[in-house]
């Protein structure tokens, strides 16, 4: 079985988008293909096993939530 998914994340500005993309890029190598365009990141996940697919998707989403939280908290402190 081959499981495929595309996940698109959109941001308010290209700076935040690029920060998240670069933050996640290291962890994704070999597991998730990502591309950056304007204010959005497109991720492609592909796996032959459902368990691996779900673990990869879960890790990607959890890491994105953390990166976004760090950006929000950093902006609040700068104001």
matplotlib code that plots the C-alpha trace (Angstrom):
import matplotlib.pyplot as plt

x = [0.0, 1.3, -0.1, 0.3, -0.7, -0.2, -0.3, -0.4, 0.3, -0.3, 1.1, 0.3, 3.7, 6.6, 9.1, 7.2, 6.7, 10.4, 11.3, 8.9, 10.1, 13.8, 13.0, 11.2, 13.5, 16.2, 13.7, 11.9, 15.0, 14.3, 10.7, 8.8, 9.4, 8.7, 8.6, 8.2, 6.1, 5.1, 3.4, 2.8, 4.6, 3.6, 4.6, 4.3, 4.3, 4.6, 4.9, 4.3, 3.1, 0.2, 2.0, 5.0, 2.8, 0.7, 3.9, 5.5, 2.3, 1.9, 5.5, 5.3, 2.1, 3.4, 6.7, 4.9, 2.7, 5.8, 7.6, 4.5, 4.2, 7.8, 7.3, 4.2, 5.9, 9.0, 6.8, 5.0, 8.3, 9.6, 6.5]
y = [0.0, 3.5, 6.3, 9.9, 13.3, 16.9, 19.4, 23.2, 25.7, 29.4, 32.3, 36.0, 37.0, 35.5, 36.0, 33.8, 31.3, 31.1, 30.8, 27.8, 26.2, 26.4, 25.2, 22.1, 21.4, 19.7, 17.3, 16.5, 15.4, 11.9, 11.8, 14.8, 16.9, 20.6, 23.5, 27.2, 29.6, 33.1, 32.8, 29.1, 25.8, 22.7, 19.4, 16.0, 12.8, 9.4, 6.0, 2.3, 1.8, 3.5, 3.6, 5.4, 7.7, 8.7, 9.2, 11.4, 13.5, 13.8, 14.9, 17.4, 19.0, 19.0, 20.6, 23.3, 24.1, 24.6, 26.7, 28.9, 29.3, 30.4, 33.0, 34.4, 34.6, 36.3, 38.9, 39.6, 40.2, 42.5, 44.8]
z = [0.0, -0.8, 1.2, 0.1, 1.5, 0.7, 3.6, 2.9, 5.6, 5.0, 7.0, 7.4, 6.0, 4.1, 7.0, 9.4, 6.6, 5.9, 9.6, 10.0, 6.8, 7.8, 11.3, 10.1, 7.1, 9.3, 10.9, 7.6, 5.6, 4.2, 5.5, 4.1, 1.0, 1.5, -0.8, 0.0, -2.2, -1.1, 2.2, 2.1, 2.7, 0.8, 2.4, 0.7, 2.8, 1.3, 3.0, 2.4, 6.0, 7.7, 11.1, 9.7, 7.7, 10.7, 12.9, 10.3, 9.8, 13.6, 14.1, 11.3, 12.7, 16.3, 15.2, 13.2, 16.2, 18.3, 15.7, 15.3, 19.1, 19.3, 16.6, 18.4, 21.7, 20.2, 18.5, 21.8, 23.6, 20.9, 21.2]

ax = plt.figure().add_subplot(projection="3d")
ax.plot(x, y, z, "-o")
ax.set_aspect("equal")
plt.show()
